[in-house]
Amino acid sequence: MNMELEDATEDIMQKPQVFFKNITFNDDTQLSFKHNSIIVFTGANNSGKS
């Protein structure tokens, strides 16, 4: 398989992705994230995480 065909195959196989650049909270606190950041929301049940 030549390189051009491999590159085209990789483009087709990619999945859609969503990235957050930053989050601003109600108190105007702002957090910025890097491209590969992992974000975990924790809290009690029924506390509005969704």
C-alpha positions, 0 to 999 in steps of 0.5 A: 500500500502506498503512502497516499492511500494510507493517509486517505484511509486514516482520514476516513477512519477518524471519529468525530471529536469535541474539544473544550478550550476553556470553561467559565463558571458562574463566579467568573472563574475560568479554566483553560485546557490543553488539547489532550486534557482529561476533564472529570466532573464529580459530585453528589447524585442529583447535584446537576452534573448533567 
